[in-house]
Amino acid sequence: MFLLKKLDSLKNQDKTQTTMLIMWLIELYLNDLGSLKEEGSQAKHEDLEEEFRKFLAQTKVKVGDNKESDLMNTIIWNIWLINE
């Protein structure tokens, strides 16, 4: 996916772009997961869910080590768990 490659190419100092791209990717992942769940595509849902877990575990996704990024990560995980 183009957006994942773009995220990999960003430098650490590109924090605003990184944050916006991460949020956009999370929205796309959650949308796709919801669509697959509604369709009943269990195998595809599980594959995408695993891909999403790996994405969230990436160092760049955990932007910074401050309270704001901790809050963002907590919100993302909670939204994802609610949509399970």
LOKELUM-827794 format. One record per residue (C-alpha): residue number from 1; residue in three letters; x, y, z. Coordinates in Angstrom, 2 decimals, always signed. Layout:
N
<atom><num>NUM</num><residu>ALA</residu><u>X</u><v>Y</v><w>Z</w></atom>
...
END
This chain:
84
<atom><num>1</num><residu>MET</residu><u>+0.00</u><v>+0.00</v><w>+0.00</w></atom>
<atom><num>2</num><residu>PHE</residu><u>+1.31</u><v>+3.41</v><w>-1.00</w></atom>
<atom><num>3</num><residu>LEU</residu><u>+0.54</u><v>+5.02</v><w>+2.37</w></atom>
<atom><num>4</num><residu>LEU</residu><u>+2.56</u><v>+2.40</v><w>+4.28</w></atom>
<atom><num>5</num><residu>LYS</residu><u>+5.54</u><v>+2.99</v><w>+1.99</w></atom>
<atom><num>6</num><residu>LYS</residu><u>+5.16</u><v>+6.74</v><w>+2.47</w></atom>
<atom><num>7</num><residu>LEU</residu><u>+5.13</u><v>+6.26</v><w>+6.25</w></atom>
<atom><num>8</num><residu>ASP</residu><u>+8.34</u><v>+4.23</v><w>+6.06</w></atom>
<atom><num>9</num><residu>SER</residu><u>+10.02</u><v>+6.98</v><w>+4.03</w></atom>
<atom><num>10</num><residu>LEU</residu><u>+9.26</u><v>+9.77</v><w>+6.51</w></atom>
<atom><num>11</num><residu>LYS</residu><u>+12.02</u><v>+10.98</v><w>+8.80</w></atom>
<atom><num>12</num><residu>ASN</residu><u>+11.69</u><v>+11.23</v><w>+12.58</w></atom>
<atom><num>13</num><residu>GLN</residu><u>+11.47</u><v>+15.02</v><w>+12.39</w></atom>
<atom><num>14</num><residu>ASP</residu><u>+8.36</u><v>+14.80</v><w>+10.16</w></atom>
<atom><num>15</num><residu>LYS</residu><u>+6.14</u><v>+14.33</v><w>+13.21</w></atom>
<atom><num>16</num><residu>THR</residu><u>+3.06</u><v>+16.14</v><w>+11.91</w></atom>
<atom><num>17</num><residu>GLN</residu><u>+3.05</u><v>+14.25</v><w>+8.62</w></atom>
<atom><num>18</num><residu>THR</residu><u>+3.71</u><v>+10.98</v><w>+10.42</w></atom>
<atom><num>19</num><residu>THR</residu><u>+0.84</u><v>+11.53</v><w>+12.84</w></atom>
<atom><num>20</num><residu>MET</residu><u>-1.61</u><v>+12.47</v><w>+10.09</w></atom>
<atom><num>21</num><residu>LEU</residu><u>-0.59</u><v>+9.50</v><w>+7.97</w></atom>
<atom><num>22</num><residu>ILE</residu><u>-0.91</u><v>+7.11</v><w>+10.91</w></atom>
<atom><num>23</num><residu>MET</residu><u>-4.38</u><v>+8.40</v><w>+11.72</w></atom>
<atom><num>24</num><residu>TRP</residu><u>-5.43</u><v>+8.06</v><w>+8.08</w></atom>
<atom><num>25</num><residu>LEU</residu><u>-4.09</u><v>+4.48</v><w>+7.92</w></atom>
<atom><num>26</num><residu>ILE</residu><u>-5.87</u><v>+3.58</v><w>+11.16</w></atom>
<atom><num>27</num><residu>GLU</residu><u>-9.13</u><v>+4.91</v><w>+9.75</w></atom>
<atom><num>28</num><residu>LEU</residu><u>-8.64</u><v>+2.83</v><w>+6.58</w></atom>
<atom><num>29</num><residu>TYR</residu><u>-7.80</u><v>-0.32</v><w>+8.55</w></atom>
<atom><num>30</num><residu>LEU</residu><u>-10.82</u><v>+0.08</v><w>+10.84</w></atom>
<atom><num>31</num><residu>ASN</residu><u>-13.11</u><v>+0.75</v><w>+7.89</w></atom>
<atom><num>32</num><residu>ASP</residu><u>-11.87</u><v>-2.34</v><w>+6.04</w></atom>
<atom><num>33</num><residu>LEU</residu><u>-12.14</u><v>-4.48</v><w>+9.18</w></atom>
<atom><num>34</num><residu>GLY</residu><u>-15.73</u><v>-3.33</v><w>+9.70</w></atom>
<atom><num>35</num><residu>SER</residu><u>-16.65</u><v>-4.04</v><w>+6.08</w></atom>
<atom><num>36</num><residu>LEU</residu><u>-15.15</u><v>-7.54</v><w>+6.22</w></atom>
<atom><num>37</num><residu>LYS</residu><u>-16.97</u><v>-8.24</v><w>+9.47</w></atom>
<atom><num>38</num><residu>GLU</residu><u>-20.29</u><v>-7.19</v><w>+7.96</w></atom>
<atom><num>39</num><residu>GLU</residu><u>-19.65</u><v>-9.35</v><w>+4.88</w></atom>
<atom><num>40</num><residu>GLY</residu><u>-18.85</u><v>-12.34</v><w>+7.07</w></atom>
<atom><num>41</num><residu>SER</residu><u>-15.43</u><v>-12.81</v><w>+5.48</w></atom>
<atom><num>42</num><residu>GLN</residu><u>-13.86</u><v>-14.38</v><w>+8.57</w></atom>
<atom><num>43</num><residu>ALA</residu><u>-10.56</u><v>-15.49</v><w>+7.00</w></atom>
<atom><num>44</num><residu>LYS</residu><u>-9.93</u><v>-12.13</v><w>+5.31</w></atom>
<atom><num>45</num><residu>HIS</residu><u>-10.94</u><v>-10.33</v><w>+8.52</w></atom>
<atom><num>46</num><residu>GLU</residu><u>-8.43</u><v>-12.35</v><w>+10.56</w></atom>
<atom><num>47</num><residu>ASP</residu><u>-5.65</u><v>-11.71</v><w>+8.02</w></atom>
<atom><num>48</num><residu>LEU</residu><u>-6.31</u><v>-7.98</v><w>+8.01</w></atom>
<atom><num>49</num><residu>GLU</residu><u>-6.60</u><v>-7.94</v><w>+11.79</w></atom>
<atom><num>50</num><residu>GLU</residu><u>-3.13</u><v>-9.50</v><w>+12.06</w></atom>
<atom><num>51</num><residu>GLU</residu><u>-1.76</u><v>-6.96</v><w>+9.58</w></atom>
<atom><num>52</num><residu>PHE</residu><u>-3.36</u><v>-4.17</v><w>+11.65</w></atom>
<atom><num>53</num><residu>ARG</residu><u>-1.80</u><v>-5.51</v><w>+14.87</w></atom>
<atom><num>54</num><residu>LYS</residu><u>+1.63</u><v>-5.50</v><w>+13.22</w></atom>
<atom><num>55</num><residu>PHE</residu><u>+1.03</u><v>-1.97</v><w>+11.97</w></atom>
<atom><num>56</num><residu>LEU</residu><u>+0.11</u><v>-0.74</v><w>+15.46</w></atom>
<atom><num>57</num><residu>ALA</residu><u>+3.20</u><v>-2.41</v><w>+16.92</w></atom>
<atom><num>58</num><residu>GLN</residu><u>+5.58</u><v>-0.50</v><w>+14.61</w></atom>
<atom><num>59</num><residu>THR</residu><u>+7.91</u><v>+1.97</v><w>+16.24</w></atom>
<atom><num>60</num><residu>LYS</residu><u>+6.76</u><v>+4.84</v><w>+13.99</w></atom>
<atom><num>61</num><residu>VAL</residu><u>+3.13</u><v>+4.25</v><w>+14.93</w></atom>
<atom><num>62</num><residu>LYS</residu><u>+4.04</u><v>+4.81</v><w>+18.56</w></atom>
<atom><num>63</num><residu>VAL</residu><u>+4.86</u><v>+8.43</v><w>+17.79</w></atom>
<atom><num>64</num><residu>GLY</residu><u>+6.98</u><v>+9.91</v><w>+20.53</w></atom>
<atom><num>65</num><residu>ASP</residu><u>+7.12</u><v>+9.01</v><w>+24.17</w></atom>
<atom><num>66</num><residu>ASN</residu><u>+4.91</u><v>+11.69</v><w>+25.61</w></atom>
<atom><num>67</num><residu>LYS</residu><u>+1.47</u><v>+11.71</v><w>+27.21</w></atom>
<atom><num>68</num><residu>GLU</residu><u>-0.25</u><v>+12.77</v><w>+23.99</w></atom>
<atom><num>69</num><residu>SER</residu><u>+1.04</u><v>+9.78</v><w>+22.02</w></atom>
<atom><num>70</num><residu>ASP</residu><u>+0.23</u><v>+7.43</v><w>+24.93</w></atom>
<atom><num>71</num><residu>LEU</residu><u>-3.30</u><v>+8.81</v><w>+24.94</w></atom>
<atom><num>72</num><residu>MET</residu><u>-3.57</u><v>+8.44</v><w>+21.16</w></atom>
<atom><num>73</num><residu>ASN</residu><u>-2.39</u><v>+4.81</v><w>+21.33</w></atom>
<atom><num>74</num><residu>THR</residu><u>-4.87</u><v>+4.05</v><w>+24.12</w></atom>
<atom><num>75</num><residu>ILE</residu><u>-7.75</u><v>+5.60</v><w>+22.19</w></atom>
<atom><num>76</num><residu>ILE</residu><u>-6.83</u><v>+3.66</v><w>+19.04</w></atom>
<atom><num>77</num><residu>TRP</residu><u>-6.68</u><v>+0.33</v><w>+20.89</w></atom>
<atom><num>78</num><residu>ASN</residu><u>-10.00</u><v>+1.02</v><w>+22.64</w></atom>
<atom><num>79</num><residu>ILE</residu><u>-11.76</u><v>+1.94</v><w>+19.40</w></atom>
<atom><num>80</num><residu>TRP</residu><u>-10.43</u><v>-1.19</v><w>+17.78</w></atom>
<atom><num>81</num><residu>LEU</residu><u>-11.49</u><v>-3.40</v><w>+20.70</w></atom>
<atom><num>82</num><residu>ILE</residu><u>-14.99</u><v>-1.90</v><w>+20.69</w></atom>
<atom><num>83</num><residu>ASN</residu><u>-15.32</u><v>-2.67</v><w>+16.98</w></atom>
<atom><num>84</num><residu>GLU</residu><u>-14.28</u><v>-6.30</v><w>+17.49</w></atom>
END
